[in-house]
Amino acid sequence: MGNLWAFILLIGPLIFVHELGHLLAAKLVDVKVIRFSIGFGPALLRVRFGETEYCLAPIPLGGYVSMLGQGGADDIPAADQDRALSNKPLWARYLVLGAGPLANLLLPILVYFFFFLQHTTLTPAVIGTVLHGSAADQAGLVQGDRIVAIDGHDIRSWKEMTKTVSEAPGVDLEIQVERDGKRLDRTITPTKKMNRNALGVATPVGRLGVMTGFYAPQIGIIDVQSPAYLEGLRTGDTITSINGEPVRTVEELQRMLEGTGGALVRLTFLRATPVASPLGTLLWYESAHAQLLPGKDGGGTGILPANNFVRSVEPGSPAAHAGMRARATACCPSTARRRLSGSCSPIRSGSDARSRCSSRSRARARRRARSRCSSRPARGATSTSRTASSYGSAPIRSRSCTPRSRSRSAAASPTHWARRSKRPARSSR
C-alpha cells in the first residue's frame, strides 16, 4: 500500500503539470475547454468554473483535456465555430498539443531554480579530519588546512575538491593548501578505490582520506586508578576547555594535553544525562570542573580519545564471542585486549578499526576459499570429506573448483561518544 501511495505522489504532479500545460495553451489561443480531468474513469469530484468542468477521477494513470473541435467531426455550434481547435491556425494547434510536454520540461528547471535559491553557501574545502595512514596524512596535511588549488585550478568548495580528486586515482596532484595565513605546496597521489555506481558497475575513484567533519573532544577512561578517573571524569565526557583555552576537536585535546607536561591541568567538561520525556529520551548536559595532576610514573592523566572506544556490541557476534564489551578500548580486531600494549597494533579511530576488520574478513574469506579449493577432489570425482571451512553437512560433490567465500566482520561498532551531540556530518573522501 505504501508503494502505491508513493507512485501516486510521484506521477500525480507530473500528470497535473502536463495537462495544465494543455489547458493554459488552449485558454491562451481562445480554444473552448469543455473538461479538465486528472485521472481516468467516472469522476469522484467535479467542479465547474465558467465554461470548463474540472474533475478528479479514481485511476491515477493519466488525465485529459477535452476541447471543442478536438475530434474534428464534432457538432460545433455556429456561435463557437471560431473557438474550435480544428478551426484554429496550424501554429495554434501545434502550440496547444506541444504545451503539455513543454510544461514537463520546464518543471525540473523551475524546481532546481527555486531549490538553489535557498542554498547561498557552499562547504569550503577545509579539512576537518585526516585519516591515519591516508594519502593526505602521508603528504603532511593537517586539520584546518584549506585546499585552495589543485594542479593550478582554483578550488572554491569541498564538492569541487572531491570531484577533482575522484577523477584522478593514482595520479600525482599538485595541491596548494592554506595554513595559518601561508600557502604551502604539496604533491599527493590519491589512493585508488573501487566504487560501484547506481548500475552496480565498479569504477576506480581517488580518495585523499580526509573528512569535512571532526571528532568532538570526548574522552574515554579505562584505568580506574588514573588521575582523571579519581577526579570524577568518565567515558563519554566532553572536554570544553583546558586551562581556560577552548577545545573544539579531539586532535586539539590531544595536543593540549601533551603540551601541559607534568603541570596541573584544569578541565571544564560536559556530561550527558539521559532524561525520559513524552517525545523520547533526551540528553541533559551538565557542566563541571576538574583539576588533574599527571602521574609521576609517566602514566599521564589517563585520558584517551573516545573515538576508538566500542560503543555497542551486537549479541552473538564474533566481537561478543571474543569478549569485547561496550566502552572497552578497541585495540586490534583479532583480540579482546583492553589496553594499547604488547604486539597489538594501535587503532587510532573508529574508521581505522572498521577498515582493519573488513580487510581481515576478506583475508579470512580468501583463506577459506583456497582451503576449500585444495580439499575438493578432481573433476568428476565425489568426496565425503569436509574441511574446517566447509559449510553444511551434506557430502561435497564437485565437478570443478569454484571458490566461494563468506566474510563476516566483527559487529562491534568502534566509534566515539559524540554521535548524540550536534556536530557536522562526516564524509570520508
C-alpha positions in Angstrom: 0.0 0.0 0.0 2.9 2.3 0.8 4.4 1.8 -2.7 1.0 2.6 -4.3 0.8 6.0 -2.5 4.4 6.7 -3.4 3.6 6.0 -7.0 0.6 8.3 -6.9 2.6 11.1 -5.2 5.3 10.7 -7.9 3.2 10.6 -11.0 0.4 12.8 -9.9 2.3 16.1 -10.1 3.7 15.1 -13.5 0.2 14.4 -14.9 -1.2 17.6 -13.4 1.6 19.8 -14.9 1.3 18.1 -18.3 -2.4 18.6 -18.5 -2.1 22.1 -17.1 0.1 23.0 -20.0 -2.5 21.9 -22.5 -5.2 23.9 -20.6 -3.2 27.1 -20.4 -2.2 27.0 -24.0 -5.8 26.4 -25.1 -7.0 29.3 -23.0 -4.2 31.4 -24.5 -5.4 30.9 -28.1 -9.1 31.1 -27.1 -10.0 27.4 -27.6 -13.1 26.4 -25.7 -12.2 23.8 -23.0 -15.0 21.5 -22.0 -13.4 19.3 -19.3 -10.1 19.2 -17.5 -9.6 15.8 -15.7 -6.9 14.3 -13.6 -7.2 10.5 -13.7 -9.4 8.2 -15.7 -12.8 6.7 -15.0 -16.0 8.2 -13.5 -15.4 11.5 -11.7 -15.1 11.3 -8.0 -15.1 15.1 -7.6 -16.2 17.7 -10.2 -16.4 21.5 -10.0 -17.4 23.9 -12.8 -15.8 27.3 -13.2 -17.2 29.2 -16.1 -17.5 27.0 -19.2 -14.9 24.4 -18.0 -15.6 21.4 -15.8 -12.7 20.3 -13.6 -12.8 16.6 -12.5 -10.8 14.2 -10.3 -11.1 10.6 -11.4 -10.0 7.4 -9.5 -7.5 5.9 -11.9 -4.2 8.0 -11.5 -2.6 6.8 -14.7 -3.1 9.9 -16.7 -5.5 12.7 -17.5 -7.0 14.6 -20.4 -8.2 18.0 -21.6 -11.4 17.9 -23.7 -11.6 20.8 -26.1 -14.2 21.8 -28.6 -13.5 20.6 -32.1 -10.7 18.3 -30.9 -12.2 15.3 -32.7 -12.6 17.2 -36.0 -16.2 15.9 -36.6 -17.9 17.3 -33.5 -21.2 19.1 -33.8 -19.9 22.6 -33.3 -22.5 25.3 -32.6 -22.4 28.2 -35.0 -21.6 30.7 -32.2 -18.4 28.7 -31.2 -17.1 28.0 -34.7 -14.1 30.3 -34.2 -13.3 28.8 -30.8 -13.0 25.2 -32.1 -9.5 23.7 -32.1 -10.0 22.3 -35.6 -10.7 25.8 -36.9 -7.6 27.4 -35.4 -4.4 28.1 -37.4 -1.8 25.4 -37.6 0.6 27.2 -35.3 -2.1 27.5 -32.6 -2.9 23.8 -32.8 0.8 22.9 -32.5 1.1 25.2 -29.5 -1.9 23.5 -27.7 -0.6 20.0 -28.5 3.0 20.7 -27.5 2.3 22.7 -24.4 2.0 19.5 -22.2 5.4 18.1 -22.9 6.9 21.6 -22.8 5.4 22.1 -19.3 7.1 18.8 -18.1 10.4 20.0 -19.5 10.1 23.4 -17.7 9.1 21.8 -14.4 12.6 20.5 -13.3 14.2 23.8 -14.4 11.9 25.7 -12.1 12.2 23.2 -9.3 16.0 23.4 -9.4 16.0 27.1 -9.8 14.0 27.7 -6.6 15.9 24.9 -4.8 19.3 26.5 -5.4 17.9 29.9 -4.4 17.8 28.6 -0.9 21.4 27.5 -1.0 23.5 30.6 -0.6 26.6 29.0 0.8 28.9 26.1 -0.2 31.0 24.0 2.2 34.6 25.2 1.9 37.4 22.8 1.2 38.6 22.9 4.8 39.9 19.7 6.2 38.2 18.6 9.4 39.8 15.2 10.0 42.8 13.4 8.4 42.6 9.7 8.5 45.7 8.0 9.8 47.9 6.4 7.0 45.9 8.1 4.2 47.4 9.9 1.2 46.7 13.2 2.9 48.4 12.1 6.1 51.5 10.9 4.3 51.6 14.3 2.5 51.6 16.2 5.8 48.1 17.7 5.6 46.6 18.5 9.0 43.3 19.6 10.4 42.3 23.1 9.5 44.2 23.2 6.2 42.2 24.7 3.3 42.7 23.4 -0.2 42.8 26.4 -2.5 44.2 24.9 -5.7 44.8 21.6 -7.4 47.1 21.5 -10.5 46.8 25.2 -10.8 43.0 25.3 -10.8 41.3 27.2 -8.1 39.1 25.2 -5.6 36.1 27.0 -4.2 34.2 24.3 -2.4 34.5 20.8 -0.8 32.4 19.3 -3.6 34.7 20.7 -6.3 37.7 19.4 -4.5 36.3 15.8 -4.1 35.2 15.8 -7.7 38.7 16.7 -8.9 40.4 14.2 -6.7 37.9 11.3 -7.5 38.7 11.7 -11.2 42.5 11.2 -10.6 43.0 7.8 -8.8 46.7 7.0 -8.6 47.7 10.3 -10.3 50.1 12.8 -8.7 48.3 16.0 -7.9 50.0 19.3 -7.1 47.8 20.6 -4.2 48.2 24.1 -2.7 46.9 24.5 0.9 46.5 27.5 3.1 47.7 27.1 6.7 47.9 29.9 9.3 47.8 32.5 6.5 50.6 30.9 4.5 50.3 28.9 1.3 52.1 25.5 1.0 52.5 23.2 -2.0 52.2 19.5 -1.6 52.3 16.6 -4.1 49.7 14.0 -3.2 48.8 10.7 -5.0 45.1 9.9 -4.3 44.5 6.3 -3.2 42.7 4.2 -5.8 39.4 2.8 -4.5 36.8 0.9 -6.4 33.3 2.4 -6.2 30.1 1.0 -7.6 27.7 3.4 -9.3 23.9 3.2 -9.4 24.1 0.4 -12.0 26.5 -1.7 -9.9 29.5 -1.1 -12.2 32.8 -0.8 -10.3 34.8 2.2 -11.3 38.1 3.5 -9.8 38.0 6.7 -7.9 40.6 8.7 -6.0 40.5 9.4 -2.2 42.7 11.6 -0.1 41.5 10.3 3.2 40.1 13.5 4.6 36.7 14.4 6.1 34.8 17.7 6.4 33.6 16.9 10.0 35.7 16.3 13.0 35.6 14.2 16.2 34.3 16.1 19.2 36.7 16.2 22.2 35.1 13.3 24.0 37.2 11.1 26.2 37.4 7.5 27.3 39.0 6.2 30.5 39.9 2.6 31.2 42.3 2.9 34.2 40.3 3.3 37.4 43.4 4.4 39.2 44.2 7.2 36.8 44.0 10.9 38.0 41.2 11.5 35.5 39.0 8.7 37.0 39.8 9.6 40.6 38.7 13.2 39.8 35.3 12.1 38.6 35.8 12.0 34.8 34.1 9.2 33.0 34.0 7.7 29.5 31.7 9.9 27.3 32.5 13.2 29.0 33.2 16.1 26.5 36.1 18.4 27.3 35.2 22.0 26.6 38.3 23.8 27.9 41.8 23.1 29.2 43.4 25.8 31.4 40.9 28.3 30.2 41.6 27.6 26.5 38.6 26.3 24.4 38.9 22.8 23.0 37.0 22.1 19.7 38.3 18.7 18.4 39.8 15.6 19.8 43.1 16.4 18.0 43.3 19.7 19.8 42.6 17.9 23.0 45.5 15.5 22.5 47.9 18.3 21.5 46.9 20.5 24.5 47.3 17.6 27.0 50.7 16.7 25.5 51.7 20.4 25.9 51.0 20.6 29.6 53.8 18.2 30.5 53.6 17.3 34.2 51.9 20.6 35.3 48.4 20.8 36.9 45.6 20.6 34.3 42.3 22.5 34.9 39.5 21.0 32.9 35.9 22.0 32.1 33.7 19.2 30.8 30.1 18.3 29.9 28.3 15.2 30.9 25.2 13.9 29.3 22.4 12.5 31.4 19.5 10.7 29.7 16.1 12.1 30.6 12.9 10.4 29.7 10.2 12.6 28.0 7.0 12.1 26.1 9.0 12.7 22.9 11.7 10.2 23.7 14.9 10.1 25.6 16.6 13.5 25.8 20.2 14.2 26.8 20.7 16.8 29.5 24.2 18.2 29.5 25.7 19.5 32.8 29.0 21.4 33.1 31.6 20.5 35.7 35.2 21.2 36.5 38.2 19.1 37.5 41.9 19.5 38.3 44.3 16.8 37.3 47.9 16.3 38.2 49.6 13.8 35.8 51.1 10.8 37.5 54.7 10.8 38.3 55.2 7.3 36.9 54.6 8.6 33.3 51.1 7.4 33.2 49.8 10.8 32.4 46.2 11.9 33.2 44.6 8.6 32.0 42.5 10.5 29.3 42.1 8.7 26.0 40.2 9.9 22.9 36.8 8.3 22.8 36.8 7.7 19.1 38.4 4.3 19.5 36.1 3.1 22.2 33.4 0.4 21.5 30.0 2.0 21.8 28.0 -1.2 21.4 28.4 -4.9 20.7 25.8 -7.0 18.9 24.8 -10.1 20.9 26.1 -13.3 19.3 28.5 -11.5 17.1 32.2 -12.5 16.7 33.1 -9.4 18.8 30.8 -10.7 21.6 32.3 -14.2 21.4 35.8 -12.6 21.6 34.8 -10.9 24.9 34.6 -7.3 23.7 32.2 -5.1 25.7 30.8 -1.6 25.3 33.0 1.2 26.5 36.1 -1.0 26.0 39.1 0.3 24.0 39.4 -1.2 20.6 43.0 -2.4 20.2 43.2 -4.8 17.2 40.2 -6.7 15.8 41.6 -10.1 16.4 41.9 -9.8 20.1 39.8 -8.6 23.0 42.6 -6.7 24.7 41.6 -3.6 26.6 44.9 -1.7 26.5 47.1 -0.5 23.7 50.1 -2.6 24.5 52.1 -5.7 23.6 52.2 -6.9 19.9 48.7 -5.4 19.3 48.9 -2.6 16.6 47.2 0.5 18.0 44.0 1.7 16.4 43.6 5.5 16.3 40.0 5.9 15.2 36.7 4.0 14.7 37.2 4.2 10.9 40.6 2.6 11.3 39.1 -0.3 13.3 36.3 -0.8 10.7 38.9 -0.8 7.9 41.0 -3.5 9.7 38.0 -5.6 10.5 37.0 -5.5 6.8 40.5 -6.3 5.5 40.9 -9.2 7.9 37.5 -10.6 7.0 38.4 -10.5 3.3 41.7 -12.3 4.1 39.9 -15.0 6.1 37.5 -15.4 3.2 40.3 -15.9 0.7 42.0 -18.5 3.0 38.7 -20.4 3.3 38.3 -20.3 -0.5 41.8 -21.7 -1.1 41.3 -24.3 1.6 38.0 -25.4 0.0 39.5 -25.4 -3.4 42.5 -27.6 -2.4 40.3 -30.0 -0.4 38.0 -30.8 -3.3 38.6 -33.9 -5.5 39.5 -33.9 -9.1 36.9 -33.1 -11.8 34.1 -35.6 -11.8 35.1 -37.2 -8.5 33.0 -37.3 -5.3 34.3 -36.7 -1.9 32.6 -37.1 1.5 35.4 -35.4 3.5 34.9 -31.8 4.7 37.4 -29.3 5.8 37.0 -26.7 8.6 35.9 -24.1 6.0 33.1 -26.3 4.5 29.6 -25.1 5.2 26.7 -27.5 5.5 26.6 -31.2 6.4 26.0 -32.9 3.0 28.9 -34.5 1.2 30.6 -32.3 -1.3 30.0 -33.2 -5.0 32.1 -31.1 -7.2 32.8 -31.0 -10.9 35.1 -28.1 -10.7 36.8 -25.9 -8.2 34.7 -22.8 -7.7 36.0 -20.9 -4.7 33.3 -19.4 -2.6 33.8 -17.2 0.5 31.8 -15.9 3.4 33.1 -12.8 5.1 31.9 -11.8 8.5 33.1 -8.6 10.1 33.0 -8.0 13.8 29.8 -6.4 14.8 31.5 -4.2 17.4 31.0 -0.6 16.5 34.1 1.3 17.4 33.0 4.9 17.4 33.2 7.9 19.6 30.6 9.0 22.1 29.8 12.2 20.3 27.2 10.7 18.0 24.4 12.1 20.0 25.9 15.6 20.2 25.4 18.1 17.4 28.4 18.3 15.1 29.0 18.5 11.3 28.3 15.3 9.4 31.5 13.5 8.3 32.1 12.3 4.8 35.2 10.4 4.0 37.0 11.5 0.9 
